């Protein structure tokens, strides 16, 4: 791996490598998983933990629960642009050092340099710690030739799956890259597909998920939900059923004690969703309901 052309670059790399190595030792010995989520265009004004104005934010019960049992930052320095944010997190260095201080583009010529040491590279170099890493979703740290393989070759990720560009022009037809190989996704098995039935384009009475978690034939399943209830049909042959109005984070499976234990109202909604779920097939797009 090449060294920085900037003065003191080699020392900076060594310092960062040491700090990351010490951090990883702590994580490995604790036996914990680390999930880092980067959400574009999502500021403190969009989160009820910071913005208490009634009706100004969407409900985020899981995030709020994590904050209640963890740490909430009240002071932070951020670079409010997608590419530079990702570069800072991957390298631990500011944009004026990495050259990624704005949105990456061919015109700007500001792709993440191969000379930068990244967190996944340090993890790979210390494989004895037993830490596995992967990246899913948006990349947007390189532009031009070689971009499909950039998350692996530049970012150092052993596994990458997602979109390497800056924006998706369509949620139902987009380019998906998996470890350097790009294909066009026209029906993503993990996407919610609207079932249009006697409704305008602005109203959707049901949402259907074709499949989720395809790691094994007996893992995952299908989902159908309306504006209040949700049924999960697992590939193992069992169902889960939730009332999203009273249980938005899905902690209570109403079928846990059997159908007979549910109220008459819950039974009626369950049977309705179960009947409609039977109309869908994993092989085709969801049909239009009468």
KATAUR-V66837 format. One record per residue. N is the residue number from 1. RES is the residue in three letters. SS is DSSP state (a for helix, b for strand, c for the rest). PSI is psi in whole degrees, 0 to 359 (none if undefined). Layout:
{{N | RES | SS | PSI} {N | RES | SS | PSI}}
This chain:
{{1 | UNK | c | 134} {2 | UNK | c | 160} {3 | UNK | c | 167} {4 | UNK | c | 145} {5 | UNK | c | 342} {6 | UNK | c | 151} {7 | UNK | c | 133} {8 | UNK | c | 7} {9 | UNK | a | 318} {10 | UNK | a | 319} {11 | UNK | a | 322} {12 | UNK | a | 318} {13 | UNK | a | 317} {14 | UNK | a | 318} {15 | UNK | a | 314} {16 | UNK | a | 316} {17 | UNK | a | 319} {18 | UNK | a | 315} {19 | UNK | a | 316} {20 | UNK | a | 321} {21 | UNK | a | 316} {22 | UNK | a | 321} {23 | UNK | a | 319} {24 | UNK | a | 325} {25 | UNK | a | 317} {26 | UNK | a | 316} {27 | UNK | a | 314} {28 | UNK | a | 318} {29 | UNK | a | 332} {30 | UNK | a | 342} {31 | UNK | c | 29} {32 | UNK | c | 159} {33 | UNK | c | 146} {34 | UNK | c | 119} {35 | UNK | c | 113} {36 | UNK | c | 122} {37 | UNK | c | 125} {38 | UNK | c | 118} {39 | UNK | c | 118} {40 | UNK | c | 144} {41 | UNK | c | 37} {42 | UNK | c | 100} {43 | UNK | c | 182} {44 | UNK | a | 336} {45 | UNK | a | 346} {46 | UNK | a | 5} {47 | UNK | c | 130} {48 | UNK | c | 343} {49 | UNK | c | 337} {50 | UNK | c | 324} {51 | UNK | c | 108} {52 | UNK | c | 7} {53 | UNK | c | 126} {54 | UNK | c | 129} {55 | UNK | c | 2} {56 | UNK | c | 341} {57 | UNK | c | 158} {58 | UNK | c | 153} {59 | UNK | c | 131} {60 | UNK | c | 69} {61 | UNK | a | 325} {62 | UNK | a | 319} {63 | UNK | a | 318} {64 | UNK | a | 323} {65 | UNK | a | 319} {66 | UNK | a | 318} {67 | UNK | a | 323} {68 | UNK | a | 330} {69 | UNK | c | 8} {70 | UNK | c | 228} {71 | UNK | c | 134} {72 | UNK | c | 120} {73 | UNK | c | 132} {74 | UNK | c | 347} {75 | UNK | c | 129} {76 | UNK | c | 156} {77 | UNK | c | 128} {78 | UNK | c | 156} {79 | UNK | c | 107} {80 | UNK | c | 47} {81 | UNK | c | 142} {82 | UNK | a | 307} {83 | UNK | a | 312} {84 | UNK | a | 327} {85 | UNK | a | 313} {86 | UNK | a | 319} {87 | UNK | a | 318} {88 | UNK | a | 316} {89 | UNK | a | 320} {90 | UNK | a | 325} {91 | UNK | a | 339} {92 | UNK | c | 17} {93 | UNK | c | 150} {94 | UNK | c | 160} {95 | UNK | a | 328} {96 | UNK | a | 345} {97 | UNK | a | 321} {98 | UNK | a | 339} {99 | UNK | c | 356} {100 | UNK | c | 85} {101 | UNK | c | 358} {102 | UNK | c | 185} {103 | UNK | c | 130} {104 | UNK | c | 135} {105 | UNK | c | 162} {106 | UNK | c | 319} {107 | UNK | c | 320} {108 | UNK | c | 335} {109 | UNK | c | 36} {110 | UNK | c | 38} {111 | UNK | c | 157} {112 | UNK | c | 124} {113 | UNK | c | 147} {114 | UNK | c | 342} {115 | UNK | c | 347} {116 | UNK | c | 135} {117 | UNK | c | 129} {118 | UNK | c | 161} {119 | UNK | a | 312} {120 | UNK | a | 331} {121 | UNK | a | 319} {122 | UNK | a | 321} {123 | UNK | a | 316} {124 | UNK | a | 320} {125 | UNK | a | 341} {126 | UNK | c | 53} {127 | UNK | a | 338} {128 | UNK | a | 342} {129 | UNK | a | 346} {130 | UNK | c | 25} {131 | UNK | c | 128} {132 | UNK | c | 145} {133 | UNK | c | 152} {134 | UNK | c | 159} {135 | UNK | b | 134} {136 | UNK | b | 137} {137 | UNK | b | 220} {138 | UNK | b | 139} {139 | UNK | c | 286} {140 | UNK | c | 44} {141 | UNK | c | 10} {142 | UNK | c | 157} {143 | UNK | c | 150} {144 | UNK | c | 196} {145 | UNK | c | 142} {146 | UNK | c | 358} {147 | UNK | a | 319} {148 | UNK | a | 325} {149 | UNK | a | 358} {150 | UNK | a | 319} {151 | UNK | a | 329} {152 | UNK | a | 312} {153 | UNK | a | 320} {154 | UNK | c | 315} {155 | UNK | c | 334} {156 | UNK | c | 10} {157 | UNK | c | 128} {158 | UNK | c | 329} {159 | UNK | c | 132} {160 | UNK | b | 139} {161 | UNK | b | 125} {162 | UNK | b | 205} {163 | UNK | b | 126} {164 | UNK | c | 346} {165 | UNK | c | 189} {166 | UNK | c | 335} {167 | UNK | c | 148} {168 | UNK | c | 129} {169 | UNK | c | 344} {170 | UNK | c | 139} {171 | UNK | c | 345} {172 | UNK | c | 355} {173 | UNK | c | 102} {174 | UNK | b | 163} {175 | UNK | b | 122} {176 | UNK | b | 128} {177 | UNK | b | 130} {178 | UNK | b | 109} {179 | UNK | c | 51} {180 | UNK | c | 350} {181 | UNK | b | 122} {182 | UNK | b | 135} {183 | UNK | b | 162} {184 | UNK | b | 124} {185 | UNK | b | 120} {186 | UNK | c | 341} {187 | UNK | c | 88} {188 | UNK | c | 124} {189 | UNK | c | 348} {190 | UNK | c | 6} {191 | UNK | c | 148} {192 | UNK | b | 129} {193 | UNK | b | 124} {194 | UNK | b | 138} {195 | UNK | b | 108} {196 | UNK | c | 121} {197 | UNK | c | 106} {198 | UNK | c | 52} {199 | UNK | c | 159} {200 | UNK | c | 172} {201 | UNK | c | 345} {202 | UNK | c | 358} {203 | UNK | c | 127} {204 | UNK | c | 116} {205 | UNK | c | 336} {206 | UNK | b | 151} {207 | UNK | b | 139} {208 | UNK | b | 134} {209 | UNK | b | 122} {210 | UNK | b | 311} {211 | UNK | b | 161} {212 | UNK | b | 150} {213 | UNK | c | 87} {214 | UNK | c | 27} {215 | UNK | c | 337} {216 | UNK | c | 155} {217 | UNK | c | 329} {218 | UNK | c | 8} {219 | UNK | c | 146} {220 | UNK | c | 201} {221 | UNK | b | 214} {222 | UNK | b | 159} {223 | UNK | b | 141} {224 | UNK | b | 135} {225 | UNK | b | 154} {226 | UNK | c | 204} {227 | UNK | c | 355} {228 | UNK | c | 321} {229 | UNK | b | 156} {230 | UNK | b | 130} {231 | UNK | b | 135} {232 | UNK | b | 116} {233 | UNK | b | 103} {234 | UNK | b | 152} {235 | UNK | c | 347} {236 | UNK | c | 351} {237 | UNK | c | 1} {238 | UNK | c | 158} {239 | UNK | b | 152} {240 | UNK | b | 147} {241 | UNK | b | 131} {242 | UNK | b | 145} {243 | UNK | b | 102} {244 | UNK | c | 345} {245 | UNK | c | 315} {246 | UNK | c | 344} {247 | UNK | c | 68} {248 | UNK | c | 338} {249 | UNK | c | 8} {250 | UNK | c | 57} {251 | UNK | c | 342} {252 | UNK | c | 108} {253 | UNK | c | 113} {254 | UNK | c | 345} {255 | UNK | c | 1} {256 | UNK | c | 323} {257 | UNK | c | 10} {258 | UNK | c | 160} {259 | UNK | a | 320} {260 | UNK | a | 336} {261 | UNK | a | 348} {262 | UNK | c | 157} {263 | UNK | c | 163} {264 | UNK | a | 322} {265 | UNK | a | 315} {266 | UNK | a | 321} {267 | UNK | a | 318} {268 | UNK | a | 315} {269 | UNK | a | 324} {270 | UNK | a | 312} {271 | UNK | a | 326} {272 | UNK | a | 313} {273 | UNK | a | 322} {274 | UNK | a | 322} {275 | UNK | a | 314} {276 | UNK | a | 326} {277 | UNK | a | 327} {278 | UNK | c | 346} {279 | UNK | c | 348} {280 | UNK | c | 154} {281 | UNK | c | 149} {282 | UNK | c | 343} {283 | UNK | c | 340} {284 | UNK | c | 170} {285 | UNK | c | 149} {286 | UNK | c | 135} {287 | UNK | c | 163} {288 | UNK | c | 126} {289 | UNK | c | 147} {290 | UNK | c | none}}
